[in-house]
Amino acid sequence: MKEDLLDEEIISKTLDFAYNSSIEGMGVFSSAEDLAREYLKENNNDKIKAAESLVNWQIAKAGTSGFVTGLGGILTLPVTLPANLTSVLFIQLRMIAAIAAIAGLDVKSDKVKTLAYSCLTGSSAVEILKQVGITIGTKLTHVMIRKISIETIKQINKAVGFRLLTKFGTTGAINFGKAVPIFGGVISGGFDAVTTKTIGDISIEVFLGEG
């Protein structure tokens, strides 16, 4: 049991570190909000087109050599997860947070952060959010997000953690690549286009209400 708790703590720390880094910017990577502004400008402030363009860019560029390694040794944590996986998580959360920012939401909000974490589970996000009364495909507004209770946040975090821990097990970080789609697609420092698109599409559904 102690080992399970440690795994949960590692996952939690890694998620928080990567998300906070994504909204602050890291190394050569601009912040999620700057990224959102860039894509909105390029797409005449059309939120859906901006988000879709961002996801397509991730798919096209994420597999290139050096995209992940461009973070160098910056993304390191005093935990057992390899730095390259932390880097992947940073890039994926940056994409999700940028989509939330495109939607006009406060990415520094703990509630938005929790919703972003749910997107990392891919298609499982639909079930996780449905269980707490949040319907995927309905545009989230500031008012709706403010109404999300602390108890609901805890339920979402628990469900997300359960999805990760179920596949993570207690055998160590070497198997963490199988935990969620973002890690499963890592091959030689690249991403799997299909799983990246799944996460991007789910993020658009969650934050912009477009399926």
C-alpha positions in Angstrom: 0.0 0.0 0.0 2.8 2.4 0.8 4.2 1.8 -2.7 0.8 2.7 -4.3 0.7 5.9 -2.3 4.2 6.8 -3.4 3.2 6.2 -7.1 0.2 8.5 -6.6 2.4 11.1 -5.1 4.8 10.9 -8.0 2.1 11.3 -10.6 0.6 14.2 -8.7 3.9 16.0 -8.4 4.7 15.4 -12.1 1.3 16.7 -13.3 1.6 19.8 -11.2 5.1 20.5 -12.2 4.5 20.0 -15.9 1.2 22.1 -15.8 2.7 25.0 -13.9 5.7 25.0 -16.2 3.4 25.0 -19.2 1.5 28.1 -18.1 4.7 29.9 -17.1 6.7 28.9 -20.2 9.8 26.8 -20.1 13.1 27.3 -22.0 12.5 27.9 -25.7 8.7 27.1 -25.2 6.4 30.1 -24.7 3.6 29.9 -22.1 0.3 28.3 -23.0 -1.4 31.7 -22.9 1.1 33.2 -25.4 0.6 30.1 -27.6 -3.1 30.7 -27.5 -2.8 34.3 -28.5 -0.5 33.3 -31.4 -3.0 30.9 -32.8 -6.0 33.2 -32.3 -4.2 35.9 -34.2 -3.3 33.5 -37.0 -6.9 32.4 -37.3 -8.7 35.8 -37.1 -9.8 35.1 -33.5 -11.8 32.1 -34.6 -11.5 29.9 -31.5 -12.4 26.6 -33.1 -10.0 27.1 -36.0 -7.3 28.3 -33.7 -7.6 25.2 -31.5 -7.8 22.8 -34.4 -4.8 24.5 -36.0 -2.9 24.1 -32.7 -3.7 20.4 -32.5 -2.7 19.8 -36.1 0.6 21.6 -35.4 1.2 19.3 -32.5 0.6 16.2 -34.7 2.9 17.5 -37.4 5.7 18.8 -35.2 5.7 16.5 -32.2 7.4 13.6 -34.0 10.3 15.6 -35.2 13.7 14.9 -33.6 14.6 17.5 -31.1 11.0 18.6 -30.3 11.0 16.9 -27.0 14.8 17.0 -26.5 14.6 20.8 -27.1 13.7 21.0 -23.4 17.2 19.6 -22.7 17.7 18.9 -19.0 15.3 21.6 -17.9 12.4 19.4 -17.1 13.7 17.2 -14.2 11.9 16.2 -11.1 13.3 14.6 -7.9 11.1 11.5 -8.6 11.5 8.3 -10.5 9.9 9.4 -13.7 12.4 9.8 -16.6 13.0 13.4 -17.7 11.9 12.6 -21.2 8.5 11.5 -20.0 8.2 14.6 -17.9 9.0 16.6 -21.1 6.3 14.8 -23.0 3.8 15.6 -20.3 4.8 19.2 -20.3 4.2 19.5 -24.1 0.9 17.8 -23.9 -0.4 19.9 -21.0 0.8 23.0 -22.7 -1.4 22.1 -25.7 -4.4 21.4 -23.5 -3.8 24.6 -21.4 -3.5 26.7 -24.6 -6.8 25.3 -25.8 -8.4 26.3 -22.5 -6.8 29.8 -22.9 -8.2 30.0 -26.4 -11.6 29.4 -24.9 -11.0 32.4 -22.7 -10.6 30.5 -19.5 -8.2 31.2 -16.6 -5.5 28.5 -17.0 -4.2 29.4 -13.5 -7.5 28.3 -12.0 -7.2 25.0 -10.0 -10.6 24.0 -11.6 -9.3 24.5 -15.1 -6.1 22.7 -14.2 -8.2 19.7 -13.0 -10.2 19.6 -16.2 -6.9 19.7 -18.2 -5.7 16.7 -16.3 -8.9 14.8 -17.2 -8.1 15.5 -20.9 -4.8 13.5 -20.5 -6.9 10.3 -20.1 -8.1 10.7 -23.7 -11.5 9.1 -24.3 -11.8 8.2 -20.6 -12.3 12.0 -19.9 -15.9 11.7 -21.2 -16.8 9.1 -18.6 -14.8 10.8 -15.8 -16.6 14.2 -16.3 -20.0 12.6 -16.9 -19.8 11.0 -13.5 -19.5 14.4 -11.9 -22.2 16.0 -14.0 -20.1 17.7 -16.6 -21.3 17.0 -20.1 -18.7 16.9 -22.8 -19.6 18.9 -25.9 -21.2 21.7 -23.9 -19.2 24.9 -23.9 -17.8 25.6 -20.4 -18.3 29.1 -19.2 -16.7 31.0 -16.4 -20.0 30.7 -14.4 -20.1 27.0 -14.9 -16.5 26.5 -13.9 -17.1 28.7 -10.8 -19.9 26.3 -9.8 -17.6 23.3 -9.8 -17.3 22.4 -6.1 -14.2 21.3 -4.2 -15.7 17.9 -3.8 -16.2 17.6 -7.6 -12.5 18.6 -8.1 -11.5 15.9 -5.7 -13.7 13.3 -7.5 -12.1 14.2 -10.9 -8.6 14.0 -9.5 -9.3 10.7 -7.9 -10.7 9.3 -11.1 -7.8 10.6 -13.2 -5.3 9.2 -10.6 -7.1 5.8 -10.6 -6.8 5.6 -14.4 -3.1 6.3 -14.2 -2.4 4.0 -11.3 -4.4 1.1 -12.8 -2.0 1.0 -15.7 1.1 2.3 -13.9 1.0 -0.5 -11.3 3.8 -0.7 -8.8 6.6 -1.9 -11.0 8.3 1.4 -11.5 8.6 4.3 -14.0 9.7 2.0 -16.8 6.0 1.0 -17.4 4.6 4.5 -17.0 4.8 4.9 -20.8 1.7 2.7 -21.0 -0.3 4.7 -18.5 -2.1 7.2 -20.8 -2.1 8.0 -24.5 0.4 10.8 -24.3 3.1 8.4 -23.0 2.1 5.4 -25.1 3.0 7.4 -28.3 6.5 8.1 -27.3 8.9 6.4 -29.7 12.5 7.7 -30.1 11.5 11.0 -28.6 8.4 11.4 -30.9 4.7 11.2 -30.5 2.0 9.0 -32.0 -0.2 11.2 -34.1 -3.4 9.3 -33.4 -3.1 9.6 -29.6 -2.0 13.2 -29.8 -5.1 14.0 -31.9 -7.3 12.1 -29.5 -6.1 14.3 -26.6 -6.4 17.4 -28.6 -9.9 16.6 -29.8 -11.1 15.8 -26.3 -9.6 19.1 -25.1 -11.5 21.0 -27.7 -14.7 19.2 -26.7 -14.1 19.9 -23.0 -13.2 23.6 -23.3 -14.9 24.8 -26.5 -17.9 22.4 -26.7 -17.1 21.2 -30.2 -17.1 17.5 -31.0 
